[in-house]
Amino acid sequence: MNNNEKIVREVPLQAIWNENGYVTNNKISYPTLPEIKQLLKSDKIQFVVANVGDRLQWIPKSDTYTFWKNKVQINLIENPEHIILDLLPNEFGYLASHWKTDGGLDIILLEMYH
């Protein structure tokens, strides 16, 4: 199976991949809302969405801020130790984790819980 067809089988992920292969397995942290906002000020951030049963969805860099503002911010799970979906709109949320590639790209992996 090539990486274009690889689906997310479970979360949390141990590595992030794209069509060319594995990108990183260097998870740094579960960032807070202010930390994500700070990273958004950089142009070296990439959102990737992981939903069990789907392929990883790489959000185009040109859509980063709009995606954050319209989709993620209101559904952000802020405590990875205590996930309460009924407090979030539509009872689903994104658990954000910060990853770093060898090339210096900051990736915010958004693992969906529903």
C-alpha positions as a LaTeX table, in Angstrom:
\begin{tabular}{lrrr}
\hline
Residue & $x$ (\AA) & $y$ (\AA) & $z$ (\AA) \\
\hline
Met1 & 0.00 & 0.00 & 0.00 \\
Asn2 & 1.34 & 3.43 & $-0.87$ \\
Asn3 & 1.11 & 6.31 & 1.57 \\
Asn4 & $-1.68$ & 8.00 & $-0.44$ \\
Glu5 & $-3.95$ & 5.13 & 0.58 \\
Lys6 & $-2.79$ & 4.78 & 4.19 \\
Ile7 & $-5.56$ & 5.46 & 6.69 \\
Val8 & $-5.50$ & 6.41 & 10.35 \\
Arg9 & $-6.17$ & 3.26 & 12.35 \\
Glu10 & $-5.99$ & 4.71 & 15.87 \\
Val11 & $-5.15$ & 7.82 & 17.80 \\
Pro12 & $-2.89$ & 9.00 & 19.25 \\
Leu13 & $-0.57$ & 8.69 & 16.26 \\
Gln14 & 3.05 & 7.68 & 16.69 \\
Ala15 & 4.19 & 9.29 & 13.42 \\
Ile16 & 2.95 & 11.60 & 10.68 \\
Trp17 & 3.19 & 10.72 & 6.99 \\
Asn18 & 2.36 & 12.12 & 3.58 \\
Glu19 & 2.36 & 10.72 & 0.04 \\
Asn20 & 6.18 & 10.56 & 0.08 \\
Gly21 & 6.55 & 8.60 & 3.32 \\
Tyr22 & 7.02 & 9.35 & 6.99 \\
Val23 & 7.46 & 13.03 & 7.79 \\
Thr24 & 8.19 & 12.94 & 11.52 \\
Asn25 & 7.76 & 11.01 & 14.74 \\
Asn26 & 9.01 & 13.93 & 16.85 \\
Lys27 & 6.04 & 14.92 & 19.02 \\
Ile28 & 6.97 & 17.86 & 21.22 \\
Ser29 & 3.91 & 18.63 & 23.31 \\
Tyr30 & 0.19 & 19.19 & 23.62 \\
Pro31 & 0.12 & 22.96 & 23.12 \\
Thr32 & $-2.21$ & 25.30 & 24.94 \\
Leu33 & $-4.52$ & 27.71 & 23.13 \\
Pro34 & $-2.09$ & 30.65 & 23.60 \\
Glu35 & 0.82 & 28.50 & 22.32 \\
Ile36 & $-1.11$ & 27.58 & 19.17 \\
Lys37 & $-1.99$ & 31.24 & 18.60 \\
Gln38 & 1.71 & 32.10 & 18.91 \\
Leu39 & 2.65 & 29.40 & 16.38 \\
Leu40 & 0.03 & 30.78 & 13.98 \\
Lys41 & 2.03 & 34.01 & 13.79 \\
Ser42 & 4.78 & 32.01 & 12.09 \\
Asp43 & 4.55 & 30.99 & 8.46 \\
Lys44 & 6.19 & 27.64 & 9.27 \\
Ile45 & 3.08 & 25.93 & 10.63 \\
Gln46 & 1.06 & 23.17 & 9.00 \\
Phe47 & $-2.21$ & 21.69 & 10.24 \\
Val48 & $-2.79$ & 17.98 & 9.72 \\
Val49 & $-6.08$ & 16.31 & 10.68 \\
Ala50 & $-6.20$ & 12.68 & 11.82 \\
Asn51 & $-9.60$ & 11.01 & 11.92 \\
Val52 & $-9.80$ & 7.25 & 12.48 \\
Gly53 & $-10.87$ & 5.56 & 9.26 \\
Asp54 & $-9.70$ & 8.42 & 7.01 \\
Arg55 & $-6.45$ & 9.44 & 5.37 \\
Leu56 & $-4.44$ & 12.20 & 7.01 \\
Gln57 & $-5.75$ & 15.53 & 5.79 \\
Trp58 & $-3.04$ & 18.11 & 5.18 \\
Ile59 & $-4.60$ & 21.56 & 5.34 \\
Pro60 & $-3.11$ & 23.86 & 2.67 \\
Lys61 & $-0.90$ & 26.52 & 4.21 \\
Ser62 & $-2.97$ & 29.20 & 2.50 \\
Asp63 & $-6.02$ & 27.99 & 4.49 \\
Thr64 & $-4.27$ & 27.70 & 7.88 \\
Tyr65 & $-5.74$ & 30.74 & 9.60 \\
Thr66 & $-9.25$ & 30.31 & 8.17 \\
Phe67 & $-9.28$ & 26.63 & 9.11 \\
Trp68 & $-8.14$ & 27.50 & 12.64 \\
Lys69 & $-10.69$ & 30.27 & 13.10 \\
Asn70 & $-13.71$ & 28.49 & 11.56 \\
Lys71 & $-13.16$ & 24.84 & 12.45 \\
Val72 & $-10.58$ & 24.21 & 15.14 \\
Gln73 & $-10.65$ & 26.99 & 17.70 \\
Ile74 & $-14.24$ & 26.35 & 18.88 \\
Asn75 & $-13.70$ & 22.59 & 19.00 \\
Leu76 & $-10.27$ & 22.50 & 20.61 \\
Ile77 & $-9.80$ & 19.96 & 23.40 \\
Glu78 & $-7.55$ & 21.78 & 25.83 \\
Asn79 & $-6.79$ & 18.96 & 28.27 \\
Pro80 & $-5.56$ & 15.66 & 26.81 \\
Glu81 & $-6.07$ & 14.00 & 30.19 \\
His82 & $-9.75$ & 14.94 & 30.45 \\
Ile83 & $-11.72$ & 14.87 & 27.19 \\
Ile84 & $-15.39$ & 15.86 & 27.59 \\
Leu85 & $-17.04$ & 15.99 & 24.17 \\
Asp86 & $-20.53$ & 17.08 & 25.34 \\
Leu87 & $-19.09$ & 20.48 & 26.24 \\
Leu88 & $-18.02$ & 21.07 & 22.62 \\
Pro89 & $-20.18$ & 22.10 & 19.65 \\
Asn90 & $-21.55$ & 19.03 & 17.82 \\
Glu91 & $-19.91$ & 16.83 & 20.47 \\
Phe92 & $-16.62$ & 16.45 & 18.62 \\
Gly93 & $-13.25$ & 17.96 & 19.18 \\
Tyr94 & $-9.66$ & 18.23 & 18.04 \\
Leu95 & $-6.82$ & 17.29 & 20.35 \\
Ala96 & $-3.82$ & 19.29 & 19.16 \\
Ser97 & $-0.25$ & 18.05 & 19.41 \\
His98 & 2.86 & 19.93 & 18.28 \\
Trp99 & 5.37 & 18.06 & 16.11 \\
Lys100 & 8.61 & 19.20 & 14.50 \\
Thr101 & 10.22 & 17.98 & 11.28 \\
Asp102 & 13.96 & 17.78 & 10.67 \\
Gly103 & 13.50 & 20.68 & 8.22 \\
Gly104 & 12.11 & 22.93 & 10.95 \\
Leu105 & 8.42 & 22.77 & 9.99 \\
Asp106 & 6.03 & 23.00 & 12.92 \\
Ile107 & 3.08 & 20.64 & 12.50 \\
Ile108 & $-0.04$ & 20.87 & 14.59 \\
Leu109 & $-1.64$ & 17.44 & 14.42 \\
Leu110 & $-5.36$ & 17.63 & 15.14 \\
Glu111 & $-6.65$ & 14.23 & 16.23 \\
Met112 & $-10.43$ & 14.11 & 16.00 \\
Tyr113 & $-12.49$ & 12.70 & 18.83 \\
His114 & $-16.23$ & 12.10 & 18.37 \\
\hline
\end{tabular}
